[in-house]
Amino acid sequence: MAERPFVRPPPVNISELPVNKPTNGWDKLFAPTNIKTQLPATVEEYFWGANGSKFGVNGNYLGVSWFSTKVMVPAGFKGKHIELQFESARLRAEVFVNRKLVAYDIASGTPFGADVSNALIPGQVNEIAVRITDPNGNFDWRDSQTFMWGDYRIQPTHGFGGITGKVHLCATDQTYISDVFVKNTPEPKQVDVEVSLTGKQAAGNYQLVIKENKTGKVVFTNSYPANNAVEHFKVDVPTAQLWDVDHPNLYNLTVNWTGKNGTHDAFQRRFGFRWFAVKDVNGDQQFYLNGKRIVVRTSISWGFWPVNGIAPTDELARKQVLDAKRIGLNMLNFHRTIGQPNVLDAADELGLLYFEEPGGNQFPDNLFEAKNDIGKKQRDFYLPTRTEKFLRMVKRDRNHPSLVIYNMHNERGAQPRTEDRDEMMAGHKLDNSRIITYNSSNGPIKQDEPDARFKLHLFPYDDNFYDYGWFDQHHAGGPGVYHDALYNSPTSYAKYTDHKNEIIYYGEEGAIGTPPRLQLIHDEIMKRGKNIGWETDTYLKWYDAYDSFLKNNGFSKAFPNVDSLTRKMGNVAYYYQGRVIENVHINNIIDGYAINGWESMKQENHSGMVDDYRNLKGDPDLIARYNRPLYVAVKLNHKVVPAGQDVTADFFIVNEKDIKGDAELDIQVKDATGKVYASQKEKVKVTGGSTYGELLVKGIKVNVPHAGYTTVSAVLKQGQTTICNGDDQIYAVQLNKQGVSQHIMVADSGLIQRYLKSEGIAYTDYHSGTPEGNVLIIGSADPQQTGNPLVTDILEWVNNGNTLVVLGNTEKWADHLARKEAAEFKGIQVLGTSWYGGNYFVKSHPLFAGLPQACVFNWEYQCLAAYNKNRIGMRMWSGETIVGCVSDHKQEVYSALSIIPHGRGRIILNALDLTSCIKSEKATKRAEGDGENASMNTFNTTASNPANVVGQQLLLNMLKF
């Protein structure tokens, strides 16, 4: 139902608020026929599409919903201070106890509570009801677009309405401990304990007891007199075991209060001894955790979850953290949205750092330009509300050892106003033990200049603002697949920098979209029930489309099931991210790298390393090997070449284990059978310490005489001890023209003709009429209508046993063939790029002789799969699909290469960008872009790129098929 909202920034005076009773009456609200649910829960979990459309974002519910329960309150609560505490709700929550309004909140995603001492009846069953109003919301990554709700401007949040966290009923004496903050200090085994007391203030005594979380062993106990509402105690535990990502040692602090007025209370807080900060090492700014350098590898999570959309179960929270650790990350980001306490709990327990944003913290500049009453009303509401949300987040999460950085905004281009600095400083006063940054940015940042828009930050235990020293830049878009231009030489590669005197943190990098693990999700949904979950309908249809394509088009041998296909598509992104993370390691100056992104969801952000259900989308070892703390990084300037070409190899050590001193590098080159055909040994010296990436040997020439895979490996030894090893692969193609037709005709502007001439292949130009050869290649030529509406000279010629190869201008020719009833063609789909994504896959077929088959296009097919290529799929309902392709979340599979029988002949209808592999212009390389829509490290499409040999061989195979 729609209504004009009554909204106020928190806190509010309940007595001044209107009381919105259930439209159908209180008795109906507590009827036993209502849907039973478990918290957290949202309306969308049960009613997505109840308006008649489940497609996309159409099924969202906007309006009012009620959540109710009955609870037996113990008789012992009589005379106590009783609070009803909510972890979070969205968006507006009006809380009723025994039909009396007791709480009101609109700071979405944050904890709030109410004193219900006078509303609850101890010893009886009590009614609790929550009225949720969900007026708007987003279902993508954008948190910079505010919403209007009546006359009020409110922060953007994900559009799920409900109770999005757990609910607790707590009873204490009238004087009670309301909060405990265990604050870390630069002395890692020393903490400052801040205890807040609420109620009738009275002198008394605190006892502090610290125990190991796992064993319960007491490691500290002491008593302190107290006379103030807030007291501070310095606690030193020399025997404490420090918390880090490999050793997540946790402790429990119990604070016992005994007041001279006879009141008692106990409050427990879990924490870890640790210290995270920035340190200057010979002019290089570096992250340090407990006195040891750490290079953070993270990924950005937009905060979408399965079923209810917005909040994870405890099981899913743990799965998220375990996923990150399985692929070797040491951090995750709550990105453009506030995090959840149970995720931080899991990170504390399992060992993972966290970076947190409140989400929606920006505001439009015109908020300050409006001079009328409405403008002032919006300012007076919006700014206090956003600050309240941020400060609640800080108070809620500041005891988690996993949390190390707060960030205020993502990609804000505006200069910080006084209101922004005030908000940052207010957060800093609540918790001055962490780094706070103003912006994670994709702006035009200059490395050597101060810039408050992009670099403003606060450091731990330092009240000064700095606008230099923190360099955070985004290259959000990815290239589609790993390609050779990502590494050229020791001083020319993706992410290379020599800028030392700032923290270098790449905050959103290289989105490559791939599908979710559809089969695993399908199976989970079938166990749970098809009528629950906001994305259920989409995933089931998505799975069915992939499943039917594989079974009906002869791909089941290559991909036995849908999971085989989607997992191998996930490997495309995993391999790319792993190799770029390796570049970050060898650089030794970069301090942090964030994958764009973490979880995929049904209509956007398919670049996640996991899907919405937190299934790893690829093989974890494929990326984990590049996150290892110690190995030899073998870097090749070309990974795809014609057989016989030389490749240059450079060798680095990734060394977080303080290996140092003289060593020997044993280099070997093996062919596809595993036979060593080249080797050499090199004396090297390893620095160790905080030098985590170091060049050992450069410029080794590797000849690749044979087709197939060649492996370049290296083993680092000190004496007879093997320290570490590493390897990389080259794929070589022996360009094979044997069997190419001697009777080729070409209809093109000259590009194809020049290529055939360069390869010594005879051809004749075709202009019109009946072709004279047995193969006709179509390039840029348009189809021509001749004779009978269903007959053309070319089709009659194909009908008599010849081959038409449509290499370019594919959409026009496919449409032409459809009009001639020679192909059942339903149109073209442009494949997605960046975080939407699109992938190719091929079955085994003679057209791919001498090339990888029964696989997804990965780095071997970089000349065809990259995002800067012409990437289209055909909706083909006839012929045989050889190369299939998918695009973002479309619930269908397309053809990128089909063979259509026509009489005694055939038509090869190609949508792959093969012409880009035969161009003869000078090579060009487009530089890294920045911004949400930029492609990262896209590369030349010319014949001077050795990787184009794959596309050239595919073309030759078409001419002899």
N, C-alpha and C positions, 0 to 999 in steps of 0.2 A: 504494500500500500504506500502511496505517496503522501508526504506531509511536509509542512513548513517546519523546519527544525528549530528547536530551542537549544542552542549550543552555547557553552561558555568554556573558556579555558580553565583547566584544573589549577588549583582546587576550587570547589564550588560550595556554596551554602545550600545544603539540601532543603532547608526550610523555605527557600525562595523559589524552588523549582516546581513546575506543574507536575502533577501525578498522572502518568499515562497508563491507565488500566487496560487489561486485555479486552479487545473489542468484543470477544465472545464470552466474556465473563471469567472469573477466577476458577470456577468449578470445571469448566471445559479445559482450562490450562493443565489441570492435574488429573485429567481423565486417563484411565489405564490403557486406552486405545492409542495414545500418542506414541510416536516413534521413540524407541529406547536407544540411547546412544552412550558412548563413553567419551570423556574429554581427553584431548581436545577434539572439538567437532565444529563443523560449519554447515550452513544451510546447503551450500553447493555440493557437499558430500552426498546428500540424499536427494536433492531436488534440481540438480543440473539438468537443464532442458525441460523442466516442468512447464515452461511457456510454449512448448511445442517444437523447439529447435535445439538440438544438442551440438550443432556445428560450431566450430571455432570458439568464439567468445559469446555467441548468441544466447547460450543457456544460462548465463549469469542471473542470479536473483538480486533484485534491488528492492529494499523495503524493510519491513519490521518482521522479526522472528522472536520467538520466546523459547527459553530453555528453563526447565523447572525440575525440581527434585523435592523429596521429603527426607528429612534426616532426624534421627533420634538423638537429642542432645542430652548428655549425661547429667544426672542430678547434681554431680559434683561441680558443675560449672556455675552453680548459683553463687552470686556475690563476686564472681571473677570478672576481670576485664576480658571480653570476648571479641575477637576480630575475625571477620570473613575476608580472606586474602585471595586475590586472583593473580595468577601469573601474567595473564594478558587476555585481551578481548579485542574484537574488531567489529564495527568501528566505535559506535557509541554504545555504552553499556549502562543500563539503569537497573540497579539491583534492588529487589524487594525481599524482605524477610517477613513472613506472616502477613503479607499483603501491604507492608509498609515500606516506602521508599527509603533506602538506607545508604545508597552509594550511586554515584554518577561519574562516568569517566569517558573521555574521548582521546586519550593519548595512546593510540593504537600500538599494540605489541609490547606494552610495558606493564609492570606490576602496579596494582592499586588495591586498596582495601577499605574496610569500613568497620567502625566500632558498632557492633550489633548487641552490645550488652543489654540494652533496654528493649531490643526487638525480639530476641530469642527467649524461649521459655524452657529453662533446664528441666529435665525429667520428662519431657513430652516430645512428641513428633512435631517438627516445625517445617513450614513450607519455605522454600527458597526459589525465587524466580528471577530470571535475568531477561530483560527486554533489550534485544540487539537491534540497532538500526544500521543498515548497510546502504548508504546512498550512492555509492560510486566505487571506483577502484580501477586499477590497471591489471593487465595480464601479460605484461612484457617487462623489459628491463628499465624503462624510463622512470626516473624518480624526480625529474626536473619540471614536470608539467603538473602544476597544482590544480586542484578541483574546486569548483564553486558549489556550495551547498546552501541554497537560499542566498542570503546576502553575505555569507561567510566564505572566506577562502581557507581551504584546509590542505594539509599535507597529502601527497599521493602515497597510497599503500596498495598492496595487492588486494584485488576485489573479492575477498571471501569474508562472509559475515558469520560470526559465531564466537564461542568461547574458545580461545586459541591456546590455552595453557591449563595447567592444573589449578584446582581450587582447594584451599585449606581453611579449616576452622580451628582457631587457636584460642586457648584460654590461659590467662596468667593472673598473677596478683595485680593489684591496681598500680603498683610500681613495677616496671618490667624493663628488660633489656630490649630495645627496639632495633639495634643494629650493632654489628661488629665488623670492623674493617681491619684485616691483617695486611699491612702495607710493606711491600718489599723495599729493601734499601740496597745501596751499592755494596754493602757488606752482605753477601748472599745468605749467610747463616744468622743474620740479625734482622728482626722485623719490628715494626712499630704497630702496636695494637691500639686501635681507637674503639672505645666502647661508648655507646649512646644509651642513656637511661631516660625513660619516659614515665610520666605519672606524677604522683605526689613526691616531689624530690625530698630525699632524706639521706642523711649520712649513712654510710654503711661500709661494706667490705667486699672486694672482688677477689676471687680465687681463679687463677689461670692455670689450666692443665693442658699440656700438649702431649698427644699420643701419636705414634706411628699409625697411619691409616690401615695398613695391612695386618700388623701384628698386635696392635693395641698397647704396645710397650710405651710407658711413660718416659718422656725425654726431658720434660720441664714441668715444674710446678712452683707457684709462688702466690703469695697473698699481698693485697695492696689496699690501703684505706682509700675511700672515695668520698668526695663531697660535692662534685659538680655533675651536671647533666652529661657532659662529654669528658672522658678521661683518656689519657694517652699513656701507654706503657711500652718501654723499650725492652724487648726480649731477645736474648742472645742464647743460641743453642749450638755450642761448638761441635757437637756430635751429629748435627743434622745432616742428612743425605739430601743433596741438591736435586731439584726437579729440572729435568730437561727432556728432549724428545725421545731419547734412548733410555732414560731412567726416570720415568714419571713418578717420583717419590712424593707421596702426599702425607699430610699430617692433619689431625683434627685438634682444633683448639676448643676447649669447653670453658666458658666464662660463667662462674657461679656467683650470683649476687645474694648477699644477705644484708638487708637493711636494718638499721637500729630500731625501725618501727615494726619489725617483725616480718617484712615482706621477703619473699624468696623468688628467685628465677634462675634459669640456666639456659644458656644459648650456645649452640655449637656451630663452628664455622670451619669448613675444610679449606686448606691452602697448601701452598708449596713454597719452599725456600728456593729462590732463584733471582737472578738479576739480568735484565735485558736492557742494553743501551748502545750508544754509538761511541766509538773510540777512534782517535786519530793515531794512525800507525805510519810514521814517516810521511805525513802529508796526505795519506789515504784515509778517508772516512769509511769505517767498517762497522757492521753489526757484531756485537759480542753478547753471548749468553754464558753467564757464569765464568767470565774470563777467557772464553774460547771463541774465536771467530766463527760466525755462522752466516752462510749465504742462504737466504730464504728462497724456497721454491714453493709457490702457492698457486691457487686457482680461485677465480671469483665465482661465488655462489649467490644467485639472485633470490634465494629463499623460497623456491617452489618445492612442494612435496606432493606425493601421491595421495589419493583418496580425498582428504579434506582440503588440500591445496596449499596450506599455509603453515602447518605445524607438524613436526615429526613425532612419531612414537619414540620411546626410549630405544627400541631395537633399531629403528632407522637412524637415529642419532649416532649410535655406536657404529653402524654400518658405514656411515659417511666418513667417520674418522679412520676406520680400518681400511677403507678404500684408498684414502689419501696416503696412508702409510704403505700400503701394498705397492703403489706405483712410485714410492720413494719421495713424496712431497714431505716437507716439514712444517707447512703452514697451510691454512685455508682462510679465505676472506668472506665475511658477511658483507655482501656487496650491494649497495643501493637499497638495502633493507636491513632492519634490525635483526640480530641473531636470536637464538633460542637457548634458554638455560641448559636444557638437557644435552644440547650439542656441545656446549662448553664443558659440561660435566664429563662427557665422554672424552673430550680432548684432554682434560686434566688427567683422567685415569689412564689413557692409552698413550699419551705423549704426542701432542700436536700443537703448534702455535696457532694463534688466531689474530686476525686484523678485523676491526669492526667499524661499520658505519651505521648511523641511526636510520639512514634512508630518508628521502624526502626533506632534507634539511635546507634545501635552497629556497629562495623566494625571488619572484620577479622584481626587477628594479622599479617598475611602475607602481609597486606597492607604496613607495615613498614619494611618488610624484602626485598621487591623488590628494587633493586638498579638501574635498567635500567630506560630509559626515560618513558616507559609506566607506570611503577610502580609509578614514581614520578608524572606523569600526573594524575593518579587515586587518589593519596593522595591529590594533590592540588585541585582536584575537589570535592572529596567525603567529606572531613572533613569540609571545609567551608560551603558546602551545608547543611549538617546535622545540623551544629551549627546555620546557618541562620534560618532553620525551627524551631528549639527549641526556639530561641530568639523571633521569630515572635509569636510563641504560647504564650510565657510569656507576651509579650506586648499586645496581643489580649485579653487575658483572665484574666489579673491581677486585674481587677476591679470587678470581680464577687465575692460576699461574699460567695457563695457556694463552691468555689474552695479553698482548704486548703493545698493540698500537690502536689508538682511536683515530679515525679520519672523519672529518665533518661533512665533506661533499665529494661527489664523484663528477669530474669534468665540468666544474663550474668556471665560467669565463670571467665572472665579475670580480672586481677588486673587493677585498674584504671591507665591510663597513664596520663602524664602531660596534654595531649589534653583533657582528660575527666575532670580533675579538672579545667582546664581553662574554659571549657564550663559551668560547674556547677557554677563557680564563676561569669561568665558573666551573667548567668541567675539570680544569687543572686543580682548582682548589679542593674539589671533592676527591681527586686522585692525582697527585703530582708525581706519582711513581712511574708513569708511562709516557710515551711519546704521543703527542697530539698533532696531527697535521690538518691544515685547512682544506687541502684539495688533492685529489688524485687526478691527474690531468692529461688531456690530449691536446693542450694548447701549444702555441708557438713558443716553446720554452728555449731560452738561450742558456747554455751551460755556464758561461762565465759571468752572468749578470744577476744581481738580485731581482726578484720579482715576487711581490707578495701574493699575486693572484695564484701562482702555481707552487710557490716554495715556502709559504708561511708555515711555521711550526713552533712547537714548544717541546723542550727536552725535559726529562725527569729532573725534579728538584731544582729547576731553573725557571724563574718567573719572567724571563725576558723572551719577547717575540723575536724570531729570526726569519728574515726573508731571503736567506741564502744558506745553502748547505744541504738542501733536500731536493734532489732532482728526480721527479716522478713523471714519466712520459709514457703514453700509450701508442701502440701500433696494433690496433684492435683487430683489423682484418687480416686473414691468413692467405697464403698463396694457393691453397687447395691441396697441395701435396709437397713433400720435400723435393727440392730441386738443387741442381749443381751450383747455382749462383749464391747459395747460402754459405758456401765456404770456398774462397779463392786462394787465400794465402794466410800466413800468420798475422798479417795486419789488415786483412780485407775479408771480412765475413759478417754475417748477420749478427748484430748486437756488439760488434767491436767498439770499444771506447778506450780512450786514454785519459779521461777526465776523472781525476782522483779526489779532488778536495770537496766533493759533495757525496752524500749517499746517492747511489745510482740505483733506482728502483723502477723497473719497467712494469707498470701496473695493470696492463691489459694487452696480451700478446697473442697474435696468430690464430684467430678463430678459424677452424676448419669444421664445417658441419658434417655430422654423420648420424645415421638413424639410431634410435634406442634399441635395446635388446628386446625386440618385439615379442619373441617367443617366450622369454622368461616372464615378461609382463602379462602376456596372454594367459600363461599358466597360473600366475598369481591371481589374476582377475577371476578365472574360472573357479578357483578354490574359494575365493571370497564371496562371489556373487556378482552378476553382471549389472545389477541395479544400484550399486554403491560406487561412488567415486566420480569426481568432476571430469575426469578425462577418459573414463572407461570406454565409452562409445567410440571415441577416436582411435584408441589403441587397438581395439578389436577389429575395426575396419582396416586399419593400417596393416595389421598382421595378416588378415585374410588376403589382402591384395598381393603382398609379397609371397605368401604361401602358394596361392593359385598360380602366380607367374612361374615360380620355380618348377612346379609340377607339370604345367601345361606347355612349357617351352623348352624342355630338354635340359634344364640346368641342374636337375637334382643330383646328377653324378658329380658335378663340380661343387655343389653346395647342397649337402644332404637335407638340410632343413633351414628354416629362416634364421635361426641363431648362428649357423655357420656363416651365412652371408653378412648379417649385420655386425658380427664380431670382427670379421675381416675388414669391413668398412671402417670400423672403429680403429683398427690398426693403422690406417692411413694417418689419422690425426695423432695417434700415439707415437708413431715413428717420427713424424715431423717435430712434435714437441720435444721428444727425447733428444733429437739432434741439436735443436736450438738451445735446450738446457745445457747440453754439452758445450756449446759455444760460450754460454754464460760462465760455465766452470773454467774453461781454459783462459778466458779473458783476465780473470783474477782481480778485476777492479769492480765489476758489477756486484751489487749487494743484494738484489732481489729481483725475482722474475715471477710474474703472475700469468698463468695460462688463462686465456679467454675461451672457455670458462669451465665451470664445475658441473652443474647439473643441466641436462637438457629438459625441455618440457614440450608440451604437445604442439604449440604453435610458434615457438621462437626459441632462440638460443640453443640450436642443435649442436653447437660446438663443445658441449660439455664432455668432460672425461667420464662422467657417469650419466645414466639416464635418470628420469624423475624418481624411479624406484631404487636408485643408488646401486644399480648394477654397473660394474665396470664395463665400458663399451668396447674395450679391446683386450688384448692379452697383456696382463700387468707387467710381465717381464720385459716387454718390448720398450717400455718407458723407464721401468725401474733400473735397468742396466745403466742408464745415463744419469741416474741420481745416486749412484754408488759413491761412497766417500773416497774410494781409492781404486784407480784403474788407469790404463794407458788409453788415451783418446787418439785414435787413428783418424786423421782428417785427410780426405782426398779432394783434389780440386775438380775431379769429374768422377761420377759414379756410373754413368751410362756412356759408352763409347763404341765406335766401330772396332772390331777385332783388329789388332795390330797397332793400335794407338798407344802412346805413352800417357800415364797418369802420374801426377806429382803427389807424393804422400808426405805429410808432416806428422810428427808424433809429439804429443803433450802428455804430461802426467796430471791427473786430477788427484789431489793429495790433501785430504783433510785429516790424515793420520800421522802427520809430522814425520814422514819418511825424509831422510836427509843423507847427504854424503855422496861419495862416488858410487857409480853403478854402471851396469852394462845393459844395453838394449839389443835384444836378439830379434831381428826382423825376418819374417818369412813370407813368401808369396806362394799360394797354392791354387792349382786349377780346380775345375769343377769336380774332379775325381778325388781331390784331397792330396794330390801329388805336389810336393814342394819343387818348384822349378827356379826359384831365386831366393837368396838369403844373404844377409850381412849382419855384422855386429858393430855397434857404435858405443864408444865410451861417453858417458853422460854424467852430469852432476846435478843432484836434486837439492833444492834450498830448504824446503820444509818450513816449519813454523806457521805463520799466517799466509804464506804463499801457497794458495790452494790450487792455482792453475799455472802451469809452467811449460814452456816449449823445451823439449829435449833434443829433437833432431828435426831439421827441415830440409825440404828440397830433394827427397829421395825419389828417383825416377823408377816407375814401375811399368814395364812393358806388359801389355795384355794381348798375347798372340792368339788366344783361343776364344771361341764363342762360349756363351754361358757365364756362370758366376766365377769370379776370381776373388779369393780372400787374401787380404793383407793383414797379417797379425804381428803382434809385438809382445815380447815378454821382458819385463824389467827384473834384473837380478842384482843382488849384492852378494858377491862370492857365489856360493852354491845355493843360496836362498832365493827362491822366487818371491818377489815382492808383489807384483800385480801383472796383469796382462790386458789386452784389448785387441779388437779387430774391426775391420770394416769390409764391405763387399763392393765389387765392381760388376756391372752387367755389361757384357760385350755382345754385339750382334755382328755376325759374319754376313755382310750384305750379299744376298743370294739372288742373282738375276737369271739363274738357269731355269729354263722352262717358260720364260716370259714370252707372250705371244709375239710373233713376227709381223702380225697384221693388225696394228693398232691405229685407230683414228682418234683424234683429239678435238673437242669443241671447247676452246678456252681462249682467253685473251693473250696467252703467251707464257704464263707461269709454268703450266704443266709441260708445255713444249720445251722450254729451256731446261727443265729438270731432266726430261727423257734424253735430250741431246747430251747433257753433261754425263749421263750414265751410258751413253752409246746405244740407246734403244731407238730403233727405227719407228717412225710414226708418219701418219698423213693427216693433214688438217681436214676437219669435217666442217661443212657449212650448211648443207641442206641435202634433201633427197635420201636415198637409200645408202647407208654406210657400205663401204667396200671391204673393210676388214672383218675380223671376228671379235674384236673388242673395241668398244667405243667408250672413251673417257669423257665425262661431262665435267667441265670446270665452271666457268662463269656464264656459260651459254644458257639462254632461256629456252624452254620447250617451245616447239612449233606445232601448230595444228595443220594437218594435211588430210585430205580425203574424207572418208567416212568418220562420223563423230567418235566411234570407238576404235578407229584404226589410224595410226600414223606410220610414216615410212620407217621410223626407228623401231616402233613396236612390232611391225610386221617382220622387220629384220631380226629382232630378238626372238620372235616366235619361230623362226626358222633355225634356231640352234646357236645363236650368238649371245654375247655377254655385254650388257650395258652397265657401266660403272659410273654411278652418280657420285662424284667426289665432292662437288661443291654446289652451291645454289640449291641445296637439298629441299628446302621447304617448297619452292616453286615446282620442282620436279615431282615431289611426293604428291602435291595437290593435283598436278597434271595427271599423274598416273592414277590417282583416285577417280578423277573425272572420266578416265578411259576404262574404268573398271579393271585396271591391271593391279591395283593395290587397294586394300581397305585401310585407308589412312584417315585419322580423325583429327589431325592437327599437331602443332608443335608445342612443346613445353620447354621454356627456357630454364635451364638448371640453376638452382640457387648457388650463391657464393657466400663467402665469409661465414657468419654464424648460422645462416640458413642451410647452406651446403647442398651438394649434389655429388653423387659418386657413380663411377662406371664399374662394370664387372663383365667378365668374358667366360664363356665355356670353352671346352676343348674343340678345336675346329681347324681344318687345313688352312683356312685363311690366316691363321696365326702361327704357321710353321716358322720355327726359328725364333719365336717370341714367347714370353711367359703366357701360359694358358690356365684355364680353370682357376681364375684368381680375380681379385679386385684390383683395379688400376692403382698402384702405389708408386713409389719413386721410380720404378723401372719405366713407367708410362708417364713420366713428368712432362713429356712433350705434348701430351694430349689431355691430361687431366687438370692442368693448372687453371686457376680462376681467371687468368687473363686470356684464355682461349675462347673461341666461339663454342659455347657449350649448350647444345640443344638435344632434346629427346623427341622421338616420334611416337605418336599414338598409333601403332601399327597393329592391325587385327588380321593380317595375312602374312604369308611367308614365314621364314625361319629367322628368329632373332639370334644373332651371334654375340652382340654386345648389348647388355641391358644397362639401364641407368635409372637413378631415382633422384628426386628433387625435394629438398626440405621435408615438410610433413605431408606432402601429397600422398593420398592413399591409392597410389597406382604405380606401376613400373612401366618404363618406356623402352624403346629401342634406340640405340645409337648406331647400330649396324645390322641390317637385315638382308637376307637373300630371298628374292621373290621368284619362284619358278614362273616362266611365261612361255607356254607352248613347249618347244624343245630347247629353249634358251633360258636365260636367267637375268635378273636385274639385281645388282648389288647397290643397295640404297644406303649411303653412308652419311651420318650426321657428325662424325668425329672431325675435328679441325685438322685434317691431314695436310691441307694446303699450307698451313703455317710451318710444316716440317720441311718444305721444299723451297722456301723462298731463298733468294740468293743475295738479298741486301745485306749490308754490313751489320754485324751484331749490335744490338742496343740493350742496355739494361736500365730498367726503370728503378729509380731509387725508392727506398722505403718511404711509404706514405705515413701520415699520422692522421688521427681522427677515427671516429667510429666507422666510417665508410671507406677507409683507405685499405688498399691491398698491400700486404707486406712482402717485400723482396720479390716482386714479380720479375720475370726474366725474358730474355729475347726469344723470339720465335723463328729465328733464321737458321739457314742451313749451316752457318758457322758454329752452331751449338751442337756438339757431338751427340747429345741425347736425342736429337731429331732422327737419328738412325733407326730408331724403333718405328716411327711413323713412316719412314721411307721403306722399310722392309714390309710393312703392312700394305702399302701401296703396290709394291712389286708383287706381293702374293695375290693381290686382286687381279693383276694383269696376267697371271698364269693359272688362275683357279679353273 
